[in-house]
Amino acid sequence: MGTPPGYRPSAWVHLLHQLPRADFQLRPVPSGFAPQEREYQQALLLVVALAGLGLGLSLILIAAYLIRVCCCQPPGPPGTKSPPPGGGCVTWSCIAALLIGCAGIGIGFYGNSETSDGVSQLSSALLHANHTLSAIDHLVLETVERLGEAVRTELTTLEEVLTQRTELVAATRGARRQAEAVTQQLQGLAFWQGVPLSPLQVAEDVSFVEEYRWLAYVLLLLLQLLVCLFTLLGLAKQSKWLVIMMTVMSLVVLVLSWGSLGLEAATAVGLSDFCSSPDTYVLNLTQEETGLGSDILNYYFLCNQAVSNPFQQRLTLSQRALANIHSQLQGLEREAVPHFPSAQKPLLSLEETLNVTEGNFHQLVALLHCRGLHKDYGAALRGLCEDVLEGLLFLLLFSLLSAGALATALCSLPRAWALFPPRNPSALCSGSRLSEPLHVRLEPTPPLCSFPGCRRKPH
């Protein structure tokens, strides 16, 4: 198979392509890219299911750890108010996990950007290929219309002018036949005309999906960044309500991280299978969608010396016919113009039409060569199999770091906020004084005067 210029399967492609695959019955599945087959679909779904299994195990371990911490600690001696040992270690481990999560967010932003760049390169290659195919159709249509107009007007007028000279009329009719032959040959060069598959539509669909994928990952990264920052703020301020709320949000982001990890892993595995040998699958899919012959598709997708140009015969016949028309017009100009001056105007118009046709023909020869479309094919593969795959691997690393950091934080946060001091210690102290027994110190009162003349001394 012909390898596109500048594209070689990377080491990551080979490594992921060598990973074993199995269906739901754990039977081995070949690693060839076959998304239409049920066993291969099950193998990719099993990769997603492994991420779901990792989520379930992490939640079970977190719950078991928290139950052990809350219910299985020995009670302290009565009256002690000192915090349990290891409280500072728990807080610092939580902070370290959140900082690792923040570093993973930076990796995630880089991976998201790389994936977006690869998809943009794929879309640009499709748009350039669509421009080439549209240019071929436009040049063929313009040339055919111009030659048809010349046959209907200038050559008909020239035959009427040269009616008295039989040999000149025969030469004019020969030019007509050659022009009609060129028209017939050129119409077969517009091979993409009427094909239901449009590279422009594919590029628009890819860009549409990528726009929402990029936005979803940006929102996920920003959500995790806010969770990490507000959790660190809650630990610094020792705010129980903020840390409790961020604990719930950490659980939500943990689920999203494991979900994104499963999708990224399955996509990376499937993409590695495609990129290890893309030509066969692309050829079969394009032939199925377009109905074009295998000779045309092999020429453009492989573009090597072993595959001949399927349009070479048409191009050769068209070139010969144009050369014959040119020589016949020159002979008519030499023989007819001196005797029939009115023939000069249609001959000049025919010469101009022939010059434009030859210019369009040379452009068609350049556009129909396999180099241009094969270069677009290589650019699309590089964007998909290098940038997109690299971005997916960085996103996979981000999801792993995120899942590990959030799992550690969920184990540490409940123990950390349990060690926070009360927010209003004065109220607590006053409440404790009110709970103590009320001791009222009664002062002795002077005796009451029960006889006249007795006066109470002022204090």
VOGU-3710 file (C-alpha; in Angstrom, 3 decimals, decimal comma):
1> mgtppgyrps> 0,000/0,000/0,000  1,171/3,567/-0,656  2,069/5,577/2,383  1,016/9,259/2,255  3,917/11,723/2,214  5,153/12,647/5,682  3,001/10,087/7,501  4,422/7,163/9,459  2,565/5,320/12,228  4,006/6,502/15,524
11> awvhllhqlp> 5,249/4,353/18,385  2,027/5,036/20,300  0,024/3,699/17,365  2,053/0,479/17,351  1,853/0,129/21,144  -1,904/0,627/21,383  -2,468/-1,532/18,316  -0,672/-4,445/20,018  -2,933/-4,392/23,086  -5,165/-7,482/23,321
21> radfqlrpvp> -8,867/-7,086/22,611  -11,803/-9,222/23,688  -15,573/-9,213/23,308  -18,150/-9,557/26,077  -17,497/-13,335/26,251  -13,769/-12,559/26,675  -12,957/-14,163/23,331  -9,985/-12,631/21,485  -10,842/-10,086/18,788  -8,492/-9,175/15,904
31> sgfapqerey> -6,995/-5,699/16,183  -7,858/-4,714/12,623  -10,091/-1,657/12,405  -13,618/-2,940/11,736  -16,205/-0,679/13,432  -19,068/-2,316/11,510  -18,428/-5,718/13,113  -20,215/-6,580/16,345  -17,228/-8,234/18,031  -15,048/-5,174/17,463
41> qqalllvval> -17,755/-2,892/18,860  -17,975/-5,078/21,943  -14,192/-4,888/22,358  -14,322/-1,076/22,447  -17,320/-1,105/24,771  -15,391/-3,425/27,060  -12,679/-0,753/27,327  -15,362/1,728/28,414  -16,723/-0,856/30,856  -13,266/-1,185/32,438
51> aglglglsli> -13,400/2,520/33,246  -16,829/1,993/34,805  -15,362/-0,858/36,838  -12,578/1,450/38,013  -15,179/4,010/39,090  -17,097/1,396/41,046  -13,968/0,109/42,791  -12,820/3,621/43,684  -16,216/4,458/45,192  -16,228/1,206/47,176
61> liaaylirvc> -12,716/1,846/48,489  -13,567/5,446/49,414  -16,712/4,322/51,259  -14,857/1,525/53,070  -12,082/3,898/54,113  -14,496/6,500/55,443  -16,542/3,886/57,313  -13,390/2,533/58,890  -12,240/6,012/59,907  -15,615/7,046/61,306
71> ccqppgppgt> -16,729/3,842/63,009  -13,645/1,848/63,872  -11,502/4,361/65,726  -11,016/3,657/69,457  -12,727/6,164/71,686  -10,510/8,641/73,420  -10,298/9,037/77,173  -13,168/10,955/78,697  -12,669/14,668/79,008  -9,940/14,906/76,372
81> kspppgggcv> -10,336/17,644/73,804  -7,130/17,210/71,824  -7,490/16,492/68,094  -6,846/12,950/66,956  -3,313/12,180/65,899  -2,411/12,532/62,220  -4,755/15,428/61,572  -2,076/17,604/60,010  -0,908/14,746/57,809  -4,451/14,237/56,528
91> twsciaalli> -4,816/17,917/55,654  -1,469/18,099/53,870  -2,140/14,910/51,921  -5,433/16,424/50,754  -3,661/19,634/49,708  -0,986/17,651/47,848  -3,648/15,650/46,001  -5,458/18,832/44,979  -2,213/20,381/43,722  -1,584/17,253/41,627
101> gcagigigfy> -5,116/17,630/40,294  -4,340/21,230/39,309  -1,245/20,036/37,434  -3,420/17,471/35,673  -5,752/20,283/34,602  -2,840/21,926/32,773  -2,144/18,626/31,006  -5,815/18,403/30,115  -5,845/21,866/28,548  -2,809/20,935/26,444
111> gnsetsdgvs> -4,373/17,659/25,349  -7,637/19,374/24,482  -5,764/21,923/22,372  -3,755/19,219/20,573  -6,907/17,276/19,776  -8,581/20,404/18,445  -5,538/21,207/16,279  -5,590/17,709/14,797  -9,282/17,938/13,963  -8,705/21,385/12,427
121> qlssallhan> -5,960/19,921/10,234  -8,319/17,133/9,174  -11,045/19,653/8,306  -8,585/21,834/6,369  -7,421/18,826/4,332  -11,015/17,905/3,522  -11,797/21,481/2,487  -8,719/21,621/0,249  -9,673/18,306/-1,366  -13,184/19,624/-1,906
131> htlsaidhlv> -11,714/22,728/-3,566  -9,636/20,550/-5,913  -12,588/18,374/-6,880  -14,825/21,409/-7,374  -12,134/23,063/-9,523  -11,969/19,956/-11,741  -15,738/19,947/-12,205  -15,797/23,694/-12,885  -13,001/23,559/-15,460  -14,584/20,623/-17,281
141> letverlgea> -17,982/22,313/-17,341  -16,548/25,643/-18,505  -14,424/24,044/-21,245  -17,266/21,858/-22,497  -19,636/24,823/-22,640  -17,067/26,987/-24,417  -16,341/24,321/-27,025  -20,039/23,622/-27,518  -20,694/27,314/-28,055  -17,835/27,445/-30,582
151> vrtelttlee> -19,258/24,467/-32,467  -22,740/26,001/-32,555  -21,712/29,520/-33,579  -18,226/30,080/-35,023  -17,819/26,759/-36,835  -21,370/26,930/-38,207  -20,746/30,474/-39,439  -17,449/29,407/-40,961  -19,128/26,558/-42,863  -21,684/28,968/-44,281
161> vltqrtelva> -18,971/31,417/-45,370  -16,845/28,704/-47,019  -19,694/26,954/-48,830  -18,115/27,603/-52,242  -14,894/25,738/-51,349  -15,600/22,071/-50,681  -12,131/21,286/-49,289  -12,366/24,195/-46,839  -15,812/23,060/-45,703  -14,389/19,553/-45,164
171> atrgarrqae> -11,565/21,016/-43,033  -14,117/22,995/-41,021  -16,207/19,889/-40,438  -13,074/18,032/-39,375  -12,436/20,726/-36,763  -16,044/20,326/-35,631  -15,606/16,575/-35,184  -12,381/17,102/-33,247  -14,071/19,653/-30,971  -16,942/17,272/-30,300
181> avtqqlqgla> -14,414/14,517/-29,532  -12,621/16,801/-27,063  -15,958/17,595/-25,425  -16,779/13,927/-25,063  -13,375/13,087/-23,599  -13,435/16,012/-21,161  -16,840/15,099/-19,783  -15,361/11,835/-18,489  -12,753/13,730/-16,455  -15,294/15,159/-13,990
191> fwqgvplspl> -15,262/11,916/-11,993  -16,632/13,476/-8,785  -19,667/15,041/-10,440  -22,875/13,550/-9,044  -21,108/11,732/-6,200  -23,288/11,795/-3,034  -20,293/12,079/-0,687  -19,165/15,679/-0,217  -15,846/16,427/1,529  -17,272/19,837/2,412
201> qvaedvsfve> -20,193/18,260/4,274  -17,866/15,836/6,049  -15,607/18,732/7,122  -18,610/20,681/8,429  -19,891/17,676/10,380  -16,449/17,025/11,873  -16,057/20,685/12,863  -19,555/20,710/14,412  -18,848/17,657/16,575  -15,390/18,952/17,510
211> eyrwlayvll> -16,796/22,296/18,611  -19,062/20,658/21,189  -16,382/18,152/22,250  -13,888/20,961/22,844  -16,463/22,990/24,777  -17,447/20,007/26,936  -13,819/19,346/27,900  -13,188/23,013/28,648  -16,200/23,042/30,972  -14,993/19,842/32,663
221> lllqllvclf> -11,507/21,287/33,148  -12,867/24,559/34,502  -15,219/22,684/36,835  -12,367/20,651/38,281  -10,208/23,760/38,571  -12,950/25,541/40,537  -13,416/22,488/42,770  -9,684/22,340/43,525  -9,363/26,086/44,167  -12,444/26,372/46,377
231> tllglakqsk> -11,446/23,238/48,297  -8,014/24,726/48,973  -9,721/27,964/49,994  -12,019/26,075/52,343  -9,056/24,283/53,941  -7,173/27,557/54,330  -10,185/29,369/55,816  -11,267/26,257/57,750  -14,796/26,688/56,413  -16,825/23,565/57,042
241> wlvimmtvms> -19,751/24,381/54,737  -17,451/25,195/51,819  -15,414/22,016/52,241  -18,566/19,900/52,574  -20,014/21,409/49,400  -16,730/20,840/47,527  -16,701/17,246/48,769  -20,017/16,666/47,018  -18,735/18,424/43,888  -15,566/16,313/43,996
251> lvvlvlswgs> -17,713/13,199/43,894  -19,513/14,513/40,793  -16,251/15,401/39,050  -14,815/11,987/39,978  -17,672/10,296/38,117  -17,157/12,593/35,104  -13,408/11,913/35,123  -13,865/8,163/35,024  -16,472/8,526/32,283  -14,192/10,691/30,140
261> lgleaatavg> -11,332/8,248/30,791  -13,383/5,382/29,359  -14,342/7,340/26,237  -10,766/8,526/25,687  -9,325/5,038/26,099  -11,807/3,463/23,674  -11,279/6,238/21,125  -7,493/5,968/21,386  -7,585/2,184/20,918  -9,901/2,414/17,916
271> lsdfcsspdt> -7,874/5,252/16,399  -4,645/3,261/16,767  -6,238/0,357/14,902  -7,283/2,695/12,104  -3,938/4,491/11,900  -1,894/1,297/11,770  -3,236/0,554/8,265  -5,669/3,241/7,104  -5,566/2,735/3,326  -7,674/-0,423/3,104
281> yvlnltqeet> -10,483/0,885/5,292  -10,567/4,319/3,618  -10,583/2,772/0,139  -13,445/0,398/0,954  -15,485/3,084/2,723  -15,003/5,638/-0,059  -15,887/3,118/-2,753  -19,016/2,140/-0,839  -20,121/5,747/-0,308  -19,253/7,116/-3,750
291> glgsdilnyy> -19,608/4,189/-6,128  -16,380/5,150/-7,919  -14,184/2,565/-9,567  -11,310/1,006/-7,690  -8,840/2,180/-10,365  -9,614/5,851/-9,633  -9,531/5,415/-5,845  -6,324/3,383/-5,900  -4,672/6,048/-8,045  -5,449/8,893/-5,646
301> flcnqavsnp> -5,112/7,102/-2,310  -1,970/5,132/-3,159  -0,294/7,409/-5,746  2,699/5,259/-6,610  4,372/3,978/-9,752  2,482/0,688/-9,605  -0,883/2,418/-10,205  -1,419/4,085/-13,573  -3,429/7,232/-14,174  -6,962/6,130/-15,115
311> fqqrltlsqr> -7,458/9,363/-17,085  -4,278/9,118/-19,102  -5,995/7,837/-22,250  -8,636/10,566/-22,174  -5,997/13,219/-21,621  -3,880/11,924/-24,490  -6,826/11,808/-26,905  -7,931/15,296/-25,863  -4,438/16,680/-26,357  -4,197/15,159/-29,822
321> alanihsqlq> -7,625/16,480/-30,790  -6,733/19,984/-29,623  -3,490/19,837/-31,622  -5,450/18,757/-34,716  -7,956/21,587/-34,252  -5,107/24,055/-33,918  -3,417/22,849/-37,125  -6,709/22,861/-39,050  -7,495/26,394/-37,954  -4,043/27,538/-39,048
331> glereavphf> -4,595/25,933/-42,467  -7,998/27,583/-42,815  -6,478/30,941/-41,884  -3,873/30,596/-44,626  -6,271/29,341/-47,312  -9,604/30,976/-46,495  -8,869/34,489/-45,286  -7,294/35,761/-48,553  -10,360/34,628/-50,545  -13,058/35,021/-47,890
341> psaqkpllsl> -12,287/38,050/-45,656  -15,490/37,501/-43,673  -14,010/34,233/-42,371  -11,332/36,074/-40,395  -13,625/37,064/-37,501  -14,925/33,524/-36,701  -11,410/32,148/-37,126  -10,010/34,656/-34,612  -12,811/33,797/-32,186  -12,047/30,103/-32,629
351> eetlnvtegn> -8,350/30,726/-31,970  -9,217/32,539/-28,745  -11,527/29,707/-27,677  -8,817/27,176/-28,480  -6,240/29,078/-26,406  -8,584/29,205/-23,404  -9,374/25,508/-23,850  -5,696/24,587/-23,927  -5,079/26,644/-20,784  -7,950/24,891/-19,003
361> fhqlvallhc> -6,660/21,563/-20,257  -3,228/22,120/-18,722  -4,861/23,082/-15,422  -6,942/19,907/-15,582  -3,831/17,821/-16,164  -2,250/19,336/-13,016  -5,393/18,947/-10,900  -6,061/15,401/-12,038  -2,595/14,253/-11,018  -2,636/12,267/-7,801
371> rglhkdygaa> -0,113/14,481/-5,988  -2,598/17,115/-4,823  -5,355/14,884/-3,467  -2,833/12,396/-2,070  -1,144/15,248/-0,199  -4,512/16,199/1,308  -5,020/12,571/2,298  -1,635/12,548/4,043  -2,403/15,818/5,851  -5,714/14,400/7,073
381> lrglcedvle> -3,976/11,268/8,362  -1,287/13,287/10,142  -3,892/15,432/11,850  -5,952/12,413/12,890  -3,216/9,903/13,738  -0,616/12,242/15,236  -2,181/15,349/16,774  -5,564/13,864/17,690  -4,047/10,668/19,095  -1,435/12,621/21,060
391> gllflllfsl> -4,137/14,897/22,438  -6,232/11,898/23,471  -3,276/10,415/25,342  -2,756/13,672/27,248  -6,472/13,787/28,041  -6,201/10,190/29,228  -3,357/11,190/31,554  -5,436/14,114/32,808  -8,364/11,826/33,592  -6,101/9,407/35,490
401> lsagalatal> -4,540/12,212/37,555  -7,949/13,727/38,155  -9,475/10,440/39,292  -6,554/9,708/41,624  -6,441/13,223/43,076  -10,194/13,397/43,662  -10,273/9,926/45,224  -7,529/10,973/47,647  -9,336/14,235/48,399  -12,622/12,434/49,061
411> cslprawalf> -10,851/10,187/51,575  -9,139/13,124/53,296  -11,720/15,916/53,249  -14,195/14,441/55,779  -11,351/13,866/58,271  -9,960/17,329/57,557  -13,128/19,325/58,146  -13,879/17,263/61,263  -10,731/18,794/62,796  -11,803/22,389/62,141
421> pprnpsalcs> -12,411/24,482/65,276  -15,884/25,973/65,799  -16,566/29,129/63,810  -17,764/31,101/66,936  -15,834/29,989/69,989  -17,214/32,838/72,187  -20,752/31,657/71,640  -19,703/28,155/72,518  -18,003/29,361/75,686  -21,021/31,392/76,719
431> gsrlseplhv> -23,207/28,428/76,056  -21,008/26,283/78,253  -21,249/28,760/81,078  -24,998/28,766/80,821  -24,984/25,022/81,046  -23,074/25,068/84,348  -25,074/25,077/87,667  -26,212/28,522/88,596  -24,649/29,616/91,930  -26,181/32,802/93,327
441> rleptpplcs> -24,273/34,553/96,134  -26,787/36,141/98,424  -25,596/39,193/100,361  -26,840/39,619/103,947  -29,555/42,221/104,193  -29,882/44,545/107,154  -32,683/43,773/109,565  -35,921/45,589/109,125  -36,712/48,325/111,662  -39,828/47,479/113,534
451> fpgcrrkph> -39,795/50,315/116,013  -40,119/54,090/115,662  -37,015/56,157/115,226  -35,086/53,427/113,640  -33,370/54,613/110,492  -31,457/52,616/107,845  -27,998/53,840/107,305  -27,105/54,550/103,742  -24,497/52,187/102,154
//
